[in-house]
Amino acid sequence: MSGILRNKTAVQCVEEGIRYGVGNLPEHGRGTPILCMKAIRLVLTIPGPADAVWSAWTTSEGLATFFAPQALVELWPGGKFELYFRLDAPAGSRGSEGCRIQTFVPGTLLAFEWNAPPRFPTVRLRKTWVVVQFQALGLVATRVTLTHLGWGDGPEWDAAHQYFRRSWGVVLARLEHRFESGPFQWSPPGIGSGESRT
């Protein structure tokens, strides 16, 4: 995608990636929108200012208020985007270890690699990617659009797709709760996430 970035903004590249799938962009001689049917896309209005919602997604401390008990975020292209759901699990199976930020536009867009729980070994190894877009709605609300892309074919991919269709709804509900009522309370504190990410 680096050649594309020379002539287009990151937002344009991501939007074309959502529409066509990386490797299937019109300038590559193919234009079939292969990812349209497989992409998971959720949109939710969050009752919080855009800068606070952006910080919740792009800082280690912010992610721990709704997404996972612990996180490590390095906000630069290629930086770590690791969330630790099962702190008591062996290293390498605690969460999104090894995932990286692909690109970002401050306050507007965050794109990162994403893996699956260990019970989906092929999907975990190959990884997918997630794009989160932020749109300020006045001073006190933000529209968050989450798109999960990069799906393969086969029974394991289908099962992982179903898993994430449910899981992303939980994540966004926790984000909404974080802005309505305060940070999510991990139970027991610091162990697990309430999700079955095994």
N, C-alpha and C positions, 0 to 999 in steps of 0.2 A: 504494500500500500504506500510505500515511501515515495514512489514515482508520482502517484496521484496527488500526494500532499504538496508537491511543488506548485501546482496550478489551482488548487482548491483549498478552501478552509477545512479544518477538521470536522466541523459540523456538516458540511456538504459531503465529505467522504463517508462519515458515519451514516448519514441519511441514505446515501446511495448503497452503502453496505446493507442497511436494513431492507432496502427495496430489492436489491439484486443478489446480495451475497458476495462476499469477497471472492475474487477469482471469476465472477460472472458479470462484471461491470461491462457496459456497452463498449468501452474502449478496448476491451480484451476480445472483442469479436463475438461475444455471447451476451445476451440480454434477457435471458429467461429469469423471471423473478422467483427463483427456487425457494427462497426463504420465507416468502410471504405466508405460506400455509403453516410452516413449522415454527416460526418465531412466536415466542410468548410475549405478549404485550399487555401491560397493565397501566392504567392512568388513575391517579388519585390526587385530590386536592388536600393538601396538608395545612392545618391551621397554624402556620408559623411563617415568619419572614424568610425570604429567599436566602439571605446570607446565613441564617441559622440552620436551615434545612441543608444547604450546601455543606456547611461545617459538619453536620451530623453524618454525612456520607463520606467526607474526605479527610477526617482526622481519626486517629486511633481512639481517642476519648469519645468522640461523637458516635462512632459505630458501636461502642460498648453500651450506649444508652438505649439501643433498640435491636441490633442485629446479632451480636454475639458477646459472650462475657469478656473476651479480650480480642484485640485487633492490633495489627501493625501496618500502618499506611505510610508510604513514602510518596508524597504527591509530586511525582515527576514521571514522564514517560519512561517505562521500564522499572519504575519503583515498585516496591512490594505492596500488594493488596491482599493481606492475609488475615483471615478471621478464624478464631479458635473457638469452636463450638464445644468440643469435648476435651477439656483441659487434662483429664485423667487418662486419655488415650495415648498410645505410643506416638512418638514424633513421626510426622508424615501422614498421620490419619486423624489429626485433631480438627482439621477444617480445611481451609483453602490455602494450605502451604504451597508455595511455588507460584501462586498467581501474581500477575503483574498488571500495573496500570498501562493501558495501551495509549491513551491520549486523554486530554481534558481541555476544556475551555472554562476558565474560572467563572464560577457562578452559573454556568449554562449547561455543561455537558461533562460527564465522566464515563469513560469506557475502560473496562477491565476484563482480564481473563477470568474464567470461572471453572472450577472443577466440580465433580459430583462426589457424593459420599462414597466411601470405600466399597459399598455393596454393588456399585456400578463401575468395575475396574477399568473397562475400556473407555468409558466416557470420562472418568477421572484422569486417565493418562492423556487422552487427546485434548481435553479442555474445550470449552465453548467460550463465548464472550457475552458481556452484558453492557448495555448502554443505558445510562440514567440521564435524563434531560430534565432541566429545572426551568420553570417559567414563573416569574413573579406575577401574582395577581393582587395588585395593590401593595400595601405595606404589611399586611398581616396574613397572607395566604400564598401558597406556592403549589403550582401544578407539577407533579412528579410523574414522568413517563418512563417506565422501565421496560426495556426490550431485551430479551434473552435470545441470542442467535448462535449459529454455528452447529446446528444439529445434524447428526449422521443418521443412517438408516439401520434398522434391525431391531430385534426385540429389546435388547438392553437400552438402546437409545430411546425407544418408545417408552419404556418404563421410567427412565430418568426424566424424560419430558413430562410425563404425568406427575412425577414427584415434584418437579419445579413449578408446574402450574399451581399446585397447592402451596408450596413453600413460599413463593414470592408473594402470594396473598397474605400469608402470615407475617412476612417481613414488613410489608407496607402497612398492615394493620398495627404492628408494633411501632412503626414510625409515627403513625397518626396518634397513637396512645401517648408516645413520648412527648408530643407537642400539646396534647390535651391535658394530660394528667401527670407527666413527669417520666423519668427514665424507667425502662422496663426493669423489673426486679427479678434477677436470675435466681433460681431456686434449685438446690441450695446455693447460696452465694458463691459465684465463681466456678461452679461445676455444672457442666451441661448447658443446654439451651432450650430444653423443652421440645426440641426437634429430634427426630430419629435420623441422625446423619451418620449411620453406620453401614 
